[in-house]
Amino acid sequence: MSGETKIVMKAPIHAATELSDISRPAAVKFVVLFGIVSLFSDFTYEGARSITGPFLAVLGASATVVGVVSGFGELIGYALRLVSGYFSDKTRKYWTIVFLGYGMNLLAVPLLALAGHWPIAAGLIVAERMGKAIRTPARDVMLSCAADQIGRGWGFGLHQALDQLGAVLGPLVVAAVLQLRGGYETGFAILLIPALIALSLLVMAAKLHPTPQNIGTTSVKLEGKGFSRRFWVYIVAVGIVAAAYADFPLIAFHFKKMSVVPDSSIPIFYAVAMAVDAAAALLFGRIFDRIGFASLIVAVLFSSFFAPLVFLGGFYSSLVGMALWGVGMGAQSSVMRAAIAGLVPTNRLGFAFGTFNMAYGLFWFAGSALMGLLYDVSLPALIVFSVTAQLISIPILLAARR
């Protein structure tokens, strides 16, 4: 049938389709080890991202430059994942691609301590995003293979929870450095330590599992010229959710402008959201393995009401809103990725993850830009857009589920 994926029974032609002799505990160990790598990685670059805006300002960059650098870094970071995913499938050199990406992603951060001019710092910020883009699809393919043994939702949820623990610790450590009057350069230099730990653990993971695609369960090779219509319906739904999500810099801007939250508490609010993100990833990952797509629908229902609480509420209402924002982020980072592996041909999983990430990033960028404009024009319009778009995604997710 045109446009539909055809399943063909034939002898396996790649390690990803062979019967694994690796135990379930070994798969858990691989997911946890990679999760710890992500913990120290997020420690590094999320710690840096918490201060790159004011650091660029100190170096003489304008607000326009800060916005363009941040937006361009995210845009190219997501768009490049499509290319990386394609080469992951084409070459099957997952570890090579992962090491290249992590090296660029992590080492760009401490180099910011040596950037004496904002164009140099801007280049390093974009390079960090590019590194993350390069390694993400190949990493997700390897995680997907391991998660087949323990439940894809739980596997991605466990990885995301460890990942977000680093996202909580990094900004807090950098905040402590600044509180002790260490300066931005000292903050970036300190982050060399978690960066080197992450790379060391990555070497360990590669030695323990040189062919992680073998961790997967027995399956048949799936043939098909393209992805199914169900996959594209799912991508549309995911994109709408991404577009409806306000980026944290806009939320932080609102907190400061309206004096809703003291400046010193804004990083704490972000840390709370990241902690909820980690817990939600575990919870909804486990639920996904039981009820599938419906778990994502439940998460969207919860998170769809963060906008009125964050943009209209006071201190405590905003804190609840940030918690709901964290619920959505946790589900998006775990369940949304876990669902991909059940929608596409096995031999095109890397390209599928790249497509998913690119679409997610493009919709996120477009939605963030629109909400930035709406914020200047009408705050109620921003809230209506955010809530309505998320609720509109639910019937589309139901269609993809069917």
PENOR-V730844 format. One record per pair of residues at least 12 apart in sequence whose C-alpha atoms are under 7 Angstrom apart, sorted by the first residue. I is the first residue (numbers start at 1). J is the second residue. D is the distance in Angstrom with one decimal. If there is no record, write none. Layout:
BEGIN
i->(I | I)
j->(J | J)
d->(D | D)
END
This chain:
BEGIN
i->(3 | 3 | 3 | 4 | 5 | 5 | 5 | 5 | 6 | 6 | 6 | 7 | 7 | 8 | 8 | 8 | 9 | 9 | 12 | 12 | 15 | 15 | 16 | 16 | 16 | 17 | 17 | 17 | 17 | 18 | 18 | 19 | 19 | 20 | 20 | 20 | 20 | 20 | 22 | 24 | 24 | 27 | 27 | 27 | 31 | 31 | 31 | 31 | 32 | 33 | 35 | 35 | 35 | 36 | 37 | 37 | 37 | 38 | 38 | 39 | 39 | 39 | 39 | 39 | 40 | 40 | 40 | 40 | 40 | 41 | 41 | 41 | 41 | 42 | 42 | 42 | 43 | 43 | 43 | 43 | 43 | 44 | 44 | 44 | 44 | 44 | 45 | 45 | 46 | 46 | 46 | 47 | 47 | 47 | 48 | 48 | 50 | 53 | 55 | 56 | 59 | 59 | 60 | 61 | 69 | 73 | 73 | 73 | 74 | 75 | 75 | 75 | 76 | 77 | 77 | 77 | 77 | 78 | 78 | 78 | 78 | 79 | 80 | 80 | 81 | 81 | 81 | 81 | 81 | 81 | 82 | 82 | 82 | 82 | 84 | 84 | 84 | 85 | 85 | 85 | 85 | 85 | 85 | 86 | 86 | 88 | 88 | 89 | 89 | 89 | 89 | 94 | 97 | 97 | 97 | 98 | 98 | 98 | 101 | 101 | 101 | 101 | 102 | 102 | 102 | 104 | 104 | 104 | 105 | 105 | 105 | 105 | 105 | 106 | 106 | 107 | 108 | 108 | 108 | 109 | 109 | 110 | 110 | 110 | 110 | 112 | 112 | 113 | 113 | 113 | 113 | 137 | 137 | 137 | 138 | 141 | 141 | 142 | 142 | 144 | 145 | 145 | 145 | 146 | 146 | 148 | 148 | 149 | 149 | 151 | 152 | 152 | 153 | 153 | 153 | 153 | 153 | 153 | 153 | 154 | 154 | 154 | 154 | 156 | 156 | 156 | 157 | 157 | 157 | 157 | 158 | 160 | 160 | 160 | 160 | 161 | 161 | 161 | 161 | 164 | 164 | 164 | 164 | 165 | 165 | 167 | 168 | 168 | 168 | 174 | 221 | 222 | 222 | 222 | 223 | 227 | 230 | 231 | 233 | 233 | 234 | 234 | 235 | 237 | 237 | 237 | 238 | 239 | 239 | 239 | 240 | 240 | 240 | 240 | 241 | 241 | 241 | 242 | 242 | 242 | 243 | 243 | 243 | 243 | 243 | 244 | 244 | 244 | 244 | 244 | 245 | 246 | 247 | 252 | 260 | 260 | 261 | 269 | 269 | 272 | 273 | 273 | 273 | 273 | 274 | 276 | 276 | 276 | 277 | 277 | 277 | 277 | 278 | 280 | 280 | 280 | 281 | 281 | 281 | 284 | 284 | 285 | 285 | 288 | 293 | 296 | 296 | 297 | 299 | 299 | 299 | 300 | 300 | 302 | 303 | 303 | 303 | 303 | 304 | 304 | 304 | 305 | 306 | 306 | 306 | 306 | 307 | 307 | 307 | 308 | 309 | 310)
j->(226 | 228 | 229 | 228 | 223 | 224 | 227 | 228 | 222 | 223 | 224 | 222 | 223 | 221 | 222 | 223 | 220 | 221 | 220 | 221 | 213 | 214 | 213 | 214 | 216 | 218 | 219 | 220 | 221 | 214 | 218 | 217 | 218 | 214 | 215 | 216 | 217 | 218 | 215 | 149 | 150 | 146 | 149 | 215 | 143 | 146 | 155 | 159 | 159 | 205 | 159 | 162 | 163 | 162 | 198 | 201 | 202 | 162 | 163 | 162 | 163 | 164 | 165 | 166 | 166 | 194 | 195 | 197 | 198 | 106 | 194 | 195 | 198 | 163 | 166 | 167 | 166 | 167 | 169 | 170 | 194 | 106 | 170 | 191 | 194 | 195 | 106 | 109 | 167 | 170 | 171 | 170 | 171 | 174 | 109 | 188 | 171 | 66 | 184 | 118 | 117 | 118 | 118 | 118 | 122 | 125 | 126 | 129 | 129 | 361 | 362 | 365 | 130 | 129 | 130 | 132 | 133 | 133 | 357 | 358 | 361 | 358 | 133 | 134 | 133 | 134 | 137 | 354 | 357 | 358 | 351 | 354 | 355 | 358 | 134 | 137 | 354 | 137 | 138 | 350 | 351 | 353 | 354 | 350 | 351 | 138 | 350 | 347 | 348 | 350 | 351 | 138 | 134 | 135 | 138 | 135 | 138 | 139 | 131 | 132 | 134 | 135 | 131 | 132 | 135 | 127 | 128 | 131 | 127 | 128 | 129 | 131 | 132 | 128 | 195 | 195 | 124 | 127 | 128 | 128 | 188 | 188 | 189 | 191 | 192 | 124 | 188 | 185 | 186 | 188 | 189 | 350 | 353 | 354 | 350 | 349 | 350 | 212 | 213 | 341 | 213 | 215 | 216 | 215 | 216 | 216 | 217 | 216 | 217 | 289 | 289 | 338 | 285 | 286 | 288 | 289 | 334 | 335 | 338 | 282 | 285 | 286 | 289 | 285 | 334 | 338 | 281 | 282 | 285 | 334 | 282 | 278 | 281 | 333 | 334 | 278 | 279 | 281 | 282 | 274 | 275 | 277 | 278 | 275 | 278 | 274 | 271 | 274 | 275 | 187 | 346 | 345 | 346 | 347 | 345 | 344 | 400 | 343 | 396 | 400 | 397 | 400 | 356 | 393 | 396 | 397 | 360 | 359 | 360 | 363 | 363 | 389 | 390 | 393 | 389 | 390 | 393 | 360 | 363 | 364 | 363 | 364 | 366 | 367 | 368 | 367 | 385 | 386 | 389 | 390 | 386 | 368 | 368 | 266 | 314 | 315 | 315 | 319 | 322 | 323 | 322 | 323 | 325 | 326 | 326 | 323 | 326 | 327 | 326 | 327 | 329 | 330 | 330 | 327 | 330 | 331 | 330 | 331 | 334 | 331 | 335 | 334 | 335 | 335 | 401 | 331 | 335 | 394 | 327 | 328 | 331 | 328 | 390 | 324 | 324 | 325 | 327 | 328 | 387 | 390 | 391 | 387 | 321 | 322 | 324 | 325 | 321 | 383 | 386 | 383 | 321 | 322)
d->(6.7 | 6.0 | 6.9 | 5.0 | 6.6 | 4.8 | 6.6 | 5.8 | 6.7 | 5.6 | 5.6 | 5.0 | 5.9 | 6.7 | 6.1 | 6.4 | 6.0 | 6.9 | 6.8 | 6.5 | 6.3 | 5.5 | 5.0 | 5.6 | 6.4 | 5.9 | 5.3 | 6.1 | 6.3 | 6.9 | 5.6 | 5.9 | 4.5 | 5.7 | 5.7 | 6.2 | 5.9 | 6.9 | 5.9 | 5.7 | 6.7 | 5.0 | 6.5 | 6.5 | 6.4 | 6.8 | 6.6 | 6.3 | 6.6 | 6.7 | 4.5 | 5.2 | 5.9 | 6.2 | 4.8 | 6.0 | 6.3 | 7.0 | 4.9 | 5.4 | 4.3 | 6.7 | 6.1 | 4.2 | 5.8 | 5.2 | 6.5 | 6.8 | 5.3 | 6.7 | 6.9 | 6.2 | 5.9 | 6.2 | 4.9 | 5.0 | 4.2 | 5.4 | 6.0 | 4.0 | 6.7 | 6.8 | 6.2 | 5.3 | 5.9 | 5.9 | 6.9 | 6.5 | 5.5 | 6.0 | 6.4 | 4.0 | 4.2 | 6.0 | 6.6 | 6.4 | 5.9 | 6.2 | 6.6 | 5.7 | 5.8 | 5.3 | 6.6 | 6.1 | 6.3 | 7.0 | 4.6 | 5.7 | 6.5 | 6.3 | 6.5 | 6.6 | 6.8 | 5.0 | 4.9 | 6.9 | 4.9 | 6.0 | 5.8 | 4.6 | 5.1 | 4.7 | 5.8 | 6.8 | 4.9 | 6.0 | 6.5 | 4.6 | 6.4 | 6.1 | 6.3 | 3.9 | 5.2 | 6.0 | 5.3 | 6.6 | 6.7 | 5.1 | 6.5 | 4.4 | 4.2 | 6.5 | 4.6 | 6.3 | 4.6 | 5.7 | 5.7 | 6.7 | 6.0 | 5.4 | 6.5 | 5.3 | 6.8 | 5.9 | 6.8 | 4.4 | 6.3 | 6.4 | 4.2 | 5.8 | 4.8 | 4.4 | 6.0 | 6.6 | 6.3 | 6.7 | 6.1 | 4.7 | 6.9 | 4.2 | 6.5 | 4.1 | 5.4 | 6.8 | 5.5 | 6.9 | 5.5 | 6.6 | 5.5 | 7.0 | 6.4 | 4.9 | 4.9 | 6.0 | 5.3 | 6.8 | 6.3 | 4.3 | 6.9 | 5.4 | 5.7 | 5.5 | 5.4 | 5.6 | 6.1 | 6.4 | 5.8 | 5.8 | 5.8 | 6.8 | 5.6 | 5.8 | 4.4 | 5.2 | 5.6 | 5.7 | 6.3 | 6.4 | 6.6 | 6.0 | 6.8 | 5.4 | 3.9 | 5.7 | 5.3 | 5.3 | 6.7 | 5.8 | 5.4 | 6.5 | 4.5 | 4.9 | 6.9 | 6.8 | 5.0 | 6.2 | 4.5 | 4.5 | 4.7 | 4.9 | 5.6 | 6.3 | 6.1 | 6.7 | 6.2 | 3.9 | 6.4 | 5.9 | 6.3 | 5.8 | 6.8 | 6.8 | 5.3 | 6.7 | 6.8 | 6.5 | 4.9 | 5.8 | 6.6 | 5.5 | 6.6 | 5.0 | 6.0 | 6.9 | 6.7 | 6.1 | 5.3 | 5.8 | 6.9 | 5.7 | 6.2 | 5.4 | 6.5 | 5.0 | 5.6 | 5.8 | 6.8 | 6.3 | 5.2 | 5.3 | 6.9 | 6.3 | 6.7 | 6.1 | 6.8 | 5.2 | 6.3 | 6.1 | 5.9 | 4.8 | 4.9 | 4.5 | 6.5 | 3.9 | 6.7 | 6.0 | 6.9 | 4.5 | 5.7 | 6.0 | 6.5 | 6.0 | 6.2 | 6.6 | 5.8 | 5.7 | 5.9 | 6.6 | 6.9 | 6.9 | 5.5 | 5.2 | 6.7 | 4.5 | 6.0 | 6.0 | 5.2 | 6.1 | 4.4 | 5.4 | 5.8 | 4.1 | 6.0 | 5.3 | 5.1 | 6.3 | 4.4 | 5.4 | 5.6 | 6.1 | 6.7 | 6.3 | 5.7 | 6.6 | 6.0 | 6.7 | 6.6 | 6.0 | 6.8 | 6.0 | 6.4 | 6.4 | 6.6 | 6.5 | 4.9 | 5.7 | 6.2 | 5.1 | 5.2 | 5.7 | 6.9 | 6.2 | 4.4 | 6.7 | 5.5 | 5.6 | 6.9 | 5.5 | 6.7 | 5.9 | 4.9 | 6.7)
END
